[in-house]
Amino acid sequence: MKQRPATRLLSLVLTLAVLASVVWTTAAQNEKSDRAKRVLVFSGTGWFRHPEIPKMNGWLANVLRDGGFSVEISETPKDLTSARLAQYQVLVLNNANALTDLLDEKQRQAIENWYKGGRGLVALHAALVHQTKWKWFNDLAGCDFNSDSDFLQAKVVIDTANKDHPSVQGFGPEFNYSADWTNHDRAVTGLPGVKVLFRVDETTYQPVRAFFKTNGGKPMGKDHPAAWLREHDGGRFFYTELGHDLRSLDTKFGMKHVTKGVRWAAGN
C-alpha cells in the first residue's frame, strides 16, 4: 500500500527530528569531552612569588599535554570570568597565594560558581598560603599555611585506605622523597569528603626551617597530611604540597602524581 502524502511528510519530519537529536547529542558529548581535556593553569600571586613559577608553568604545560590535556596559562585576574572559565574542566592554581589580594569579589564568585557546576580545582604547594580571607576556598581546602621546611628528604607514607588512587599507586606503601614540606594550621584528616593520599613522617626530617622557628612556626606532629582530595560542594578538589620548585615535581612520582590528580579533578 502506498503512503499518502501527509503520512510521508510526517515520516520525513520524524526522521529529520531523530537525526537532529542525534547530531545535537553528539555535538554536546563532543563539547563535554573537549572541555574535560581543557586545563587552565593560573599562577598569579598576591603575596610571595617564587622565581621558579614560570618554569613550573612550562613543566605543567608539557607534562599535562603529554597526558592528553589541552593547557592554557594565565596570570591575569581578568581572565577569571564566568565565560572564560566555562571553557575548562580543571583550574590548576600554581602557587597562587593570597588570592583575596589579587582577585576581586566578582572573580572569586566566578570561580566558586564554576567549581560548583561539577568542575575540578587542583592546588599546588603555596596555593594554600594566606587564603583565610577567602572563606569559601579556605573551607574547601580545609586548612591554611603555618610554616614550612627547607628542601629536605622525608619519608612519605601512603594512606592505606587510598593506596589504589592513580596519583599515588605503584610506588609502595612508603618511600623517601625530597620537597619543601608545608606545615598547615590544621590537619584535614576526618573532614567530610576528604581522602588523604599521603602523609610525611616528621621524625625523618626537620619540619620547621630556621626562619619560622623564630616566627611562630609549628610542626604538625604525627598526623601531617601532605596530599589529599575532596569531593565537596559540587566539584572536586585536589591538593599536594609538592611544587614549591621544580625539583619536587620533575620526578617519576611527581609527574604521575600531578597528572593523575588533574585527571581525577577532570572527572576521569
Secondary structure, 3 states (H helix, E strand, C coil): CCCCHHHHHHHHHHHHHHHHHHHHHHHHHHHHHHHHCEEEEECCCCCCCCCCHHHHHHHHHHHHHHCCCEEEEECCHHHCCHHHHCCCCEEEEECCCCHHHCCCHHHHHHHHHHHHCCCEEEEEHHHHCCCCCCHHHHHHHCCCEEEEEEEEEEEEEECHHHCCCCCCCCCCCEEEEEEEEEEECCCCCCCCCEEEEEEEEHHHCCCCCHHHHCCCCCCCCCCCEEEEEEEECCEEEEEECCCCCHHHCCCHHHHHHHHHHHHHHCCC
